[in-house]
Amino acid sequence: MDVWKKAEKDIIFHKNKINIIENCVDRYAKQNPKKLAFVFENEKGKIKKYSYKKLQNEVNKFANLLNKLRIKKKSRIFIFLPKIPELYIGFLGIIKQGSIVIPLFESFQTQGLELRLKRGNAEVIITNKKLLKRLKHKIKGMKTIIVDSGKYKTLIKKSSENFKAVLKNKKETALMLFTSSTAGTPVAGIELSHYGIVQQHFTGKSILNLKKNDRYWCTAHPGWVTGGIYGIITPLSIGCTSYIYTPHFSARKWINFLKKHKISIVYTAPTALRLLKYNIKKSDLKYIKNIFSVGESLTKTTFDFYKKLGVEINDTYWQTETGAIVIANSPFLNKKPGSMGKAIPGIQAKIEKGEIILKKGWPAMMTGIYRHQKMYKNYFKNNWFYTKDLAEKDRQGYFFFKGRHDDIIKTSGERVSPIEIESELMRHPAVKETVIIGIPNKIKGSIIKAFIVLNSNFKPSKKLKQELTMFVKKNYAGHSYPKQIQFIHKMPKTNSGKIIRSKLKNYRI
């Protein structure tokens, strides 16, 4: 039997119709109503718990509120909130009501926020009083729901706890997420369908190895695709308990959170894992069964560090456009340091001219790009999906990430992978974090620039710059070394710890 046809058997269909939330919240609210679905902890250490039944009641109330406010099904509803319960409840309630949820990362300021609302033709925005202040201009035809207002609290309290999920054709859009170009501006909304849950659930079981008794922590904000898919939809479809830590990254606080809640499975960014290295001990990982990484290259240095602590990191590869994991290490696969694993069952992947390409037809594959049909079509050629990511594949089928097409630096006619230079610099004892980018140059096309955060016992100096330059020249390549080095106090990051590379392009010495 075809992998995906078999995987469909775990999902509730009504002939060709489906609703993601029936397959997540509703089924477990009926099977195991007292089981914890979400556990939230805020910056003050206050904990809020939601059983599957309580979550269902709150989601139903939210869906009823949307109808009460005469918000039509298929509306494009933006959520602009920090990682608080209202974000997660709203996310689920929107999909259950039959509309399209578009979560936004809470750090967007006025320009970034308004640009996304306009490009997405926002019909509704759900936010709080503090974040609403960033909206400086009126968006025509857009309704506003403020979750910490008296009006909202009164309406939600009066809403019914009964709501039947609106069934949708399986390829209808449930979730839309904005991606960014190399300049850091949103190009368009990637549309993901209800049918994607087939693959999202399948990879939750077969790759993340999630089970109902797991204590799971996905560190990503739902404004990014990992936080929406593997932070909300997938763990709920498995029926396990998700733990959510509201504040921004802090190594000591994250480690305390791991231990306090006895987290068994973590899904996070390699940057966060690198930052934890300076505080974490083997005893801090005593409850951990598996760690998974995504979003950036996992260096051999980081992999080896955690392996010495007794945990092998399982790197995974996917994109907003793929809708779910497509290449991965799993706990059952022998690891090769620096590799992001093999194509998962049901996915055909190969390398063409250095680029990862995938055979069309997997369930979670994007179904469109909002108002950009030409851009959508450009991803496909001869029934293959072109990822725009560069990699190598060895004879055993393991993939090794090299970078984005637009991240690869061409200097003096040579193509240079930033990841390889970053990995080399991370071996130097002075380097805590580093990012490599290309700086335009009239003669060489681009020159290599390194942004470096130093470890606390090192100070910036001209001598150290020369030492780091020679370290790369000697150990990596005589031509592929940083021509410029800029020491910075900290890297710009999302609250899940992922470096925002686009912001570094505006930094100048």
C-alpha positions in Angstrom: 0.0 0.0 0.0 1.2 3.5 -0.8 2.8 5.2 2.3 0.3 8.1 2.3 -2.8 6.0 1.7 -1.7 3.9 4.7 -1.1 7.1 6.7 -4.6 8.3 5.9 -6.0 5.5 8.0 -4.9 7.4 11.2 -6.9 10.5 10.1 -10.7 11.1 10.3 -12.1 11.7 6.9 -15.8 12.3 5.8 -15.4 11.0 2.3 -13.2 13.7 0.8 -13.8 16.2 3.6 -11.8 16.9 6.8 -11.0 19.4 9.5 -7.6 19.4 11.2 -9.1 20.1 14.7 -11.4 17.1 14.7 -8.2 15.1 14.3 -6.4 16.9 17.1 -8.5 18.3 19.9 -11.9 16.7 19.4 -10.8 13.0 19.2 -8.8 13.2 22.4 -11.3 15.3 24.3 -13.6 12.3 23.8 -11.1 9.5 24.3 -9.1 11.0 27.2 -10.7 14.3 28.4 -8.6 14.7 31.5 -5.2 14.2 29.7 -3.2 17.4 29.6 -2.9 19.0 26.1 -0.9 22.2 27.0 1.1 23.4 29.9 2.1 27.1 29.8 4.7 28.8 32.0 5.2 32.6 31.9 8.1 34.8 32.8 7.0 34.8 36.5 6.9 31.0 36.7 3.1 31.0 36.7 1.7 27.8 35.2 -1.6 27.3 33.3 -2.8 23.9 32.3 -5.3 22.8 29.7 -6.7 19.3 29.5 -7.9 18.1 26.1 -11.5 18.7 27.2 -10.8 22.1 28.6 -8.9 23.0 25.4 -11.9 21.8 23.3 -14.3 24.0 25.3 -12.1 27.1 24.9 -11.6 26.4 21.2 -15.3 25.9 20.7 -16.1 29.2 22.5 -13.6 31.0 20.2 -15.1 29.5 17.1 -18.6 30.5 18.2 -17.3 34.0 19.0 -16.1 34.4 15.4 -19.5 33.4 14.1 -21.1 35.8 16.6 -19.0 38.6 15.2 -20.2 37.7 11.7 -16.8 36.6 10.5 -17.4 34.5 7.5 -15.9 31.1 6.9 -12.8 31.2 4.7 -11.8 34.6 6.2 -8.1 35.3 6.4 -7.5 35.8 10.2 -4.2 37.0 11.5 -3.0 36.3 15.0 -0.4 38.7 16.4 0.3 37.6 20.0 3.1 36.3 22.2 3.1 32.6 23.2 0.1 32.8 25.5 -2.9 30.5 25.6 -5.0 32.9 23.6 -2.7 32.4 20.6 -3.0 28.6 20.7 -6.8 28.7 21.3 -7.3 31.2 18.6 -5.2 29.3 16.1 -7.2 26.1 16.7 -10.6 28.0 16.8 -10.0 29.7 13.5 -9.4 26.4 11.7 -12.3 24.7 13.4 -14.6 27.6 12.3 -13.6 27.0 8.7 -11.4 30.1 8.2 -7.7 30.4 7.5 -5.2 31.2 10.3 -2.2 33.4 9.6 0.0 33.6 12.7 2.6 36.4 13.0 5.8 36.5 15.1 5.4 38.9 17.9 8.6 40.9 17.2 7.3 42.5 14.0 7.2 46.3 14.3 4.9 48.7 12.4 6.3 48.4 8.9 6.7 44.6 8.9 3.2 44.1 10.5 1.3 46.4 8.2 3.0 45.0 5.1 1.9 41.5 6.0 -1.6 42.5 6.8 -1.9 44.4 3.5 -0.4 41.6 1.4 -2.5 39.0 3.1 -5.7 41.1 2.7 -6.4 40.7 6.4 -10.0 40.5 7.3 -9.4 40.1 11.0 -6.5 40.6 13.4 -6.4 39.1 16.8 -3.9 40.8 19.2 -3.6 42.5 22.6 -3.5 46.1 23.7 0.3 46.3 23.8 0.9 44.9 20.3 -2.0 46.8 18.8 0.0 50.0 19.3 2.3 48.9 16.5 -0.6 49.2 14.1 -0.4 52.9 13.0 -2.6 52.9 10.0 -6.1 51.6 9.4 -6.3 48.5 7.2 -9.4 48.8 5.1 -12.2 46.3 5.9 -10.2 44.6 8.8 -11.9 43.8 12.1 -9.9 43.8 15.3 -10.2 41.4 18.3 -8.3 42.4 21.4 -7.9 39.5 23.8 -7.2 41.5 26.9 -10.1 43.9 26.4 -13.2 43.8 28.6 -15.4 43.4 25.5 -13.5 40.2 24.5 -13.6 38.7 27.9 -17.4 39.3 28.2 -18.1 37.9 24.7 -15.9 34.8 25.2 -17.4 34.1 28.6 -20.9 34.1 27.0 -19.9 31.9 24.1 -21.1 28.3 23.9 -18.8 25.4 24.6 -20.4 23.4 21.8 -19.2 23.7 18.2 -19.0 21.1 15.4 -15.9 21.4 13.2 -16.7 22.8 9.8 -15.7 20.2 7.2 -13.5 21.3 4.3 -12.4 19.8 1.1 -9.1 18.3 1.9 -7.0 20.6 -0.3 -8.6 23.8 1.1 -6.3 26.1 2.9 -6.2 25.8 6.7 -3.0 27.8 7.4 -1.1 30.5 5.6 2.4 31.6 6.5 4.6 34.4 5.1 8.1 33.5 4.0 10.9 36.0 3.6 13.2 36.9 0.7 16.9 37.5 1.1 16.2 41.1 2.0 14.0 40.0 4.8 10.7 41.2 3.4 7.7 38.9 3.0 7.2 37.8 -0.6 3.9 36.0 -0.2 1.7 33.7 1.9 2.4 30.0 1.6 -0.9 28.1 1.7 -1.1 24.8 3.5 -4.1 22.5 3.4 -6.1 20.5 5.9 -4.8 17.3 4.1 -1.3 18.2 5.3 -2.2 16.6 8.7 -1.7 13.2 7.1 2.0 13.8 6.8 2.3 16.0 9.9 0.8 13.2 12.0 2.9 10.5 10.2 6.2 12.4 10.8 5.2 13.0 14.4 5.0 9.3 15.0 7.8 8.0 12.7 10.4 10.8 12.9 9.8 12.6 16.2 8.8 9.3 17.8 6.1 11.1 19.8 3.9 9.0 22.0 0.9 9.9 24.1 2.9 9.8 27.4 5.6 12.1 26.1 6.3 15.6 27.6 7.1 17.5 24.5 8.6 21.0 24.0 8.7 22.7 20.6 10.5 26.0 21.2 9.4 27.8 18.1 6.8 30.6 18.1 3.7 29.6 16.0 4.4 32.6 13.8 7.1 30.4 12.2 6.0 27.2 10.4 7.7 24.8 12.9 5.8 26.4 15.8 2.4 26.1 14.0 2.9 22.6 12.6 5.1 20.8 15.1 4.3 23.1 18.1 0.5 22.8 17.8 -1.0 20.5 15.2 1.3 17.5 15.3 1.6 16.9 19.1 -2.2 17.3 19.4 -2.8 14.8 16.6 -0.6 12.3 18.6 -2.4 13.1 21.9 0.7 13.9 24.0 1.3 16.9 26.3 3.0 20.0 25.0 4.9 22.4 27.2 5.2 26.1 26.3 7.6 28.5 27.7 6.4 32.1 27.1 9.6 34.2 27.6 12.4 34.7 25.2 15.6 32.6 25.2 17.7 32.3 28.3 20.0 29.4 28.6 19.6 28.9 32.4 15.9 29.4 32.3 15.5 26.9 29.4 17.6 24.3 31.3 15.5 24.8 34.4 12.3 24.4 32.3 13.6 21.1 30.9 14.3 19.7 34.3 11.2 21.1 36.1 8.8 19.7 33.6 10.8 16.5 32.9 10.7 17.1 29.2 11.3 14.0 27.2 11.4 15.3 23.6 12.6 18.7 22.4 12.4 20.3 18.9 14.5 23.4 18.5 17.0 25.4 16.4 20.7 24.5 16.3 21.5 28.0 17.4 19.7 27.4 20.7 21.5 24.1 21.2 24.9 25.9 20.6 24.0 28.6 23.2 22.9 25.9 25.8 26.4 24.3 25.5 27.9 26.8 27.9 25.5 26.0 30.7 24.2 22.5 30.2 25.4 19.3 31.9 24.7 15.7 31.4 22.5 15.6 34.5 20.3 18.3 33.0 19.3 15.9 30.2 18.3 12.9 32.4 14.7 13.0 31.3 15.5 13.6 27.6 14.8 10.7 25.2 15.4 12.7 22.0 16.4 16.1 20.7 15.5 17.2 17.2 16.8 20.3 15.3 15.5 22.3 12.4 15.9 25.6 10.5 19.7 25.8 10.3 22.6 23.5 9.7 23.5 21.4 12.6 27.3 21.5 12.9 29.5 18.5 13.7 30.8 20.4 16.7 27.4 20.8 18.2 26.4 17.2 17.4 29.6 15.8 19.0 29.1 17.9 22.1 25.7 16.5 22.9 26.7 13.0 21.9 29.3 13.2 24.7 26.5 14.1 27.1 24.7 10.9 26.0 22.2 12.4 23.5 22.4 12.2 19.7 20.7 15.2 18.0 18.3 14.2 15.2 18.5 16.9 12.5 15.5 17.4 10.3 14.9 19.2 7.0 11.8 20.8 5.6 10.4 24.2 4.5 7.3 26.2 4.9 6.6 25.2 1.3 6.9 21.5 2.0 4.5 21.8 5.0 6.1 19.0 7.0 9.4 17.1 7.4 10.7 15.6 4.2 14.3 14.6 5.0 15.4 13.6 8.5 17.3 11.7 11.0 15.2 9.7 13.3 16.0 7.9 16.6 16.1 4.7 14.5 18.6 5.9 11.9 22.4 5.7 12.3 23.6 9.3 12.4 26.4 10.8 10.3 27.6 14.0 12.0 26.8 17.0 9.8 24.0 15.1 7.9 20.4 16.0 8.0 19.5 12.4 7.4 17.6 10.6 4.6 14.4 11.2 2.7 11.5 9.9 4.8 9.2 7.2 3.6 6.9 8.5 0.9 9.3 11.2 -0.3 11.5 10.9 -3.4 14.5 13.3 -3.1 17.6 13.8 -5.2 20.2 16.4 -6.1 20.1 18.2 -9.4 23.0 20.6 -10.1 23.6 20.8 -6.3 20.0 21.6 -5.5 17.6 19.4 -3.5 14.5 18.5 -5.5 11.5 16.5 -4.5 9.0 14.4 -6.5 5.5 16.1 -6.3 2.6 14.6 -4.5 3.3 14.5 -0.7 0.2 15.4 1.4 1.6 18.5 3.2 3.0 20.2 0.0 1.9 23.8 -0.3 -1.2 24.1 -2.4 -0.5 27.7 -3.5 1.1 31.1 -2.8 -1.5 33.7 -2.1 -1.9 36.0 -5.1 1.4 34.7 -6.6 0.4 31.9 -9.0 3.4 32.5 -11.2 5.8 32.3 -8.2 4.1 29.1 -7.2 4.5 27.5 -10.6 8.2 28.5 -10.7 8.8 26.0 -7.9 7.9 23.1 -10.2 9.4 21.6 -13.3 8.6 18.2 -14.9 6.7 17.0 -11.8 9.6 17.9 -9.4 9.6 20.5 -6.7 12.7 22.7 -6.6 13.6 23.7 -3.0 16.3 26.3 -3.8 18.4 24.7 -1.1 21.8 23.3 -1.9 23.1 20.0 -0.5 25.2 16.9 -1.2 24.0 13.3 -1.1 26.3 10.4 -0.4 26.1 6.8 -1.6 24.1 5.7 1.4 21.4 8.3 0.8 22.4 10.8 3.5 21.9 14.5 2.7 24.4 17.2 3.8 23.1 20.8 3.7 25.2 23.4 2.0 23.0 26.5 2.1 20.3 28.5 0.3 20.9 29.4 -3.3 20.8 33.0 -2.1 23.1 32.3 0.9 26.0 30.8 -1.1 28.7 33.3 -1.6 30.4 33.7 -5.0 33.8 35.3 -4.4 36.5 35.6 -7.1 34.6 33.1 -9.2 34.5 30.5 -6.4 31.3 29.3 -4.7 31.6 29.3 -0.9 29.3 27.7 1.6 28.8 30.0 4.7 28.0 26.9 6.8 31.4 25.3 6.3 33.3 28.5 7.4 30.9 28.9 10.4 31.6 25.4 11.5 35.4 26.0 11.3 35.2 29.2 13.3 33.1 27.5 16.0 36.1 25.3 16.7 38.1 28.3 17.9 37.9 28.8 21.7 37.2 32.5 21.3 34.0 32.0 19.2 30.7 31.7 20.9 28.5 32.3 17.9 29.2 33.3 14.3 27.4 34.0 11.0 29.0 34.3 7.6 27.5 36.5 4.8 28.7 37.9 1.5 29.3 41.6 1.1 29.1 43.1 -2.5 32.5 43.9 -4.0 33.1 45.4 -7.4 36.2 43.4 -8.1 35.5 40.0 -6.4 31.7 40.0 -6.7 31.5 39.4 -3.0 33.8 39.2 -0.1 33.3 37.0 3.0 32.4 38.7 6.2 32.1 37.1 9.6 30.0 38.4 12.5 31.3 36.9 15.7 30.1 36.9 19.3 33.0 36.1 21.6 33.1 34.0 24.7 33.3 36.0 27.9 37.0 35.4 28.5 38.0 37.0 25.2 38.0 40.6 24.2 37.8 42.2 20.7 41.1 43.2 19.1 42.8 43.6 15.8 45.2 40.8 16.8 42.2 38.4 17.5 40.8 39.2 14.1 44.1 38.3 12.4 44.2 35.1 14.5 40.7 34.0 13.5 41.4 34.8 9.8 44.6 32.7 9.9 42.7 29.9 11.8 40.2 29.6 8.8 43.0 29.9 6.2 45.1 27.2 7.8 42.3 24.8 8.7 39.7 25.3 6.0 40.9 27.0 2.8 43.4 29.6 1.7 40.9 31.4 -0.4 37.6 31.0 1.6 38.3 33.0 4.7 36.7 36.1 6.2 38.1 39.3 4.7 36.1 41.3 7.2 35.4 40.4 10.9 32.9 42.3 13.0 32.6 41.5 16.7 29.1 42.1 18.0 27.5 41.8 21.4 24.7 39.5 20.4 23.1 38.0 17.4 19.6 39.1 16.3 17.3 36.2 17.0 13.7 35.0 17.1 12.4 34.1 20.6 13.1 30.4 19.8 16.8 31.1 19.4 17.1 31.1 15.6 19.4 33.7 14.1 17.7 36.3 11.8 20.4 36.4 9.1 18.7 39.0 7.0 19.2 41.6 9.8 22.9 41.2 9.7 23.0 42.5 6.2 22.3 46.0 7.5 25.1 45.9 10.1 28.2 47.9 9.2 31.7 48.2 10.7 
